[in-house]
Amino acid sequence: MIGEESKRIKILRRAYPDSLLPKSFVRNRNRMAIAPKTEMSPVPIASEMHHNLDPNALTVPNGNFFGLPYSLEEASVILLPVPWDATTSYGWGTADGPQAILTASVQLEWYDFDVPAAWKIGYGTVPISSEIRAQSRRVRQIVQKVIAHLERGGRVADRAISAELAAVNQASEALNDWVRDRARTFLAQGKLVGIVGGDHSVPLGLMQALAERGETYGILHIDAHADLRRAYEGFTYSHASIMYHAVQLPAVSHLVQVGIRDSCPEEMERAAANGKITLFDDWQLKANAYQGVTWAAQCDAIAAALPQNVYVSFDVDGLDPRFCPHTGTPVPGGLDFNQVIYLLQAIVKAGKTIIGFDLCEVAPGPSDEWDGNVGARLLYKLANLMSGV
């Protein structure tokens, strides 16, 4: 890959004088623009001898993300779809996010400007579980009964919904176990894992599996919401509670939240009181920009707040809603697509090691594939920056 990056640098040098080149190229022309991985997670290139891959040809859908041919056995990175949105509290449909991303992913190009030979890394796709999708539908029907009761003025403590709440919480806990067991298996094989949601409750099992590995890590949380409620609408494992549960894990040493702009007082009090949590809310990020602070400087500050090992938890509603118009809880404001890519690049350039990630809350539109398209490109970039060397 370094050879291919060198070619890119030569092209840039022919086109631009040094004064206009990115500083990283000028400083270090014979190395990649993105810093090498630390020793923790070297990712081998998957064998491609029997695949006869042509990265310039038409990508044929094959049930794998990006149309890549690697099996789970030979893959270095496992993409685990979780088609679940049982506890979404506003719009729903993100259980169909994995399929929307999968469908759209075959039309993107395999060349990545950060990791030019990313298509050689070896991404394996766990088949989308029809059982989990069906269970999500069943639980969602129970959830709707609970929400209807609350909207009529009922309370979470009412006996009228106690059985329903118990059933939902039990099903959500079983979903966490399902994710954790699969993640644990792949991690034990030396593979990296990325979750493709589904609502933002689904990655807790992967966070737990990583916590069992014995090393501490921080979470870079990109979202419109803080997700720090102890529970929401009576649901212990709500999509609005994922970070509350994450910071309970002893292995999670830092939670760095970026783009937050829609929260309740309880969440802000919890964020202020918990020494693990650092907040870069959207209002302050924008105010800094209006006062002349560059996005590069703000990304450097975000990276500095993170420890060496980083898990990226990405709720797509952290973006400006024009990039995710059908997500369940869209909020005006947010990050531009290129801003969030630059942030992820900055994390890696700062020498951090991405040990896992989730991409959640992508929901397909009724008549277009835009949300899936954006989700597929975010997924490819997340996986490439976690895996590329």
C-alpha positions, 0 to 999 in steps of 0.5 A: 500500500505504501507504494501506491501512496507514493504514486499518489504523492508524486501525482500531487507534486506534479500538480501543485507546488509545495506551498499548496501541498498538504503538510503531511505530504511535504513533511514525509513524502515517502510514508503514508499520510496516515500514521501507521497502526500501533502494535496492538492491531496489525491487520494482515492482507487477506489472501486474494489468490483464488478470487481473481479480483479486478478492482476496476470492474463492475461490482457484482452483488454477492451478499457481502458488503461492498461486493467483496468476496472474502469468507468469514474464515479468511476475513481480517475484519468482520462486519456484523449487521444487527437489524433491530430497532425495537425501542426507537422512540420517534421514527423507526425503520433503522432495522432495515438499515443494514440491508439498505447499506448492503444494497447501496454498498456495491455501487461505491468504488473500492479505491480509498484515498486514505487506504488505496488498497483497502479492498485487499484487506478482507472484509467478511459479512455476517448474513443479516439475521432474519430471526433478529429482524422478525424478533425486532418486529414482534418486540416493536409491537409491544413497545408501541403499546407501552408508548401509547400508554405513556402518551395517554398520560400513563406512567412507567410504574403502572401495573398496566404495562409492567408485563410489556416492559419486562418482555421488552427488557428481556428481549433487549438483553437477549439481543445484547447477549446475541451480539456479545457472543458473536463478537467474542467469537470473532475477537478470539480469532484475532479479527476486528469487528464492526457493527452495522445497526440497527438502532443505537442500542445494538452495539453494547454487546461488542463494547462488552466483548471488547471490555473482556479483552483486558485493555482499557479503551475510550469511545468516540461518540458521534451523535446528535444525542448524549444517550446517557439516560439510565432508561427511557420510556421504561426500556432499560436498553433503549437507544437513548441509554447506550452510553449510560451503559457503556460508561459503566464498563470498567474498561471504558476509560473515556467517553468523548461525545461530539456533535451533541445538540439534543439532550435532557437535563439529567444527561447533562448533569450526568456528563458534568459529574462523570470524570470519564465524559468529555463533551464537544457539543455541536453548539460549541463546535459551531461557536468556535468555528464562527470565532475563527477556530479551524476544524483542524484545531478542533479535531486535534482537541478531540483526538487529544481527549481520547486514549490510545485505544479508541472505539468509534460509536457513530449514530448517523444523526450526528450528521446534518440531516441532509445526509440522513433524512430518514433517520429515526430522530433527526436534529437540525445542525450537526456535522458535514459529511467531510467534517466527520471524515476529517475527524476520523482521519485526525484520530488515526493521524494522531496515532490512535488505534481504532479497535472497533466501531458501530454505525447505527440509525441509518434508515432507508427512505420509501423511494430512494437509496440516499441514506443507504448510500451515505451509510455505505460510504461511512461504513467503508471509511470506518472499516478502512481507517480501522484496518488500513496500514 
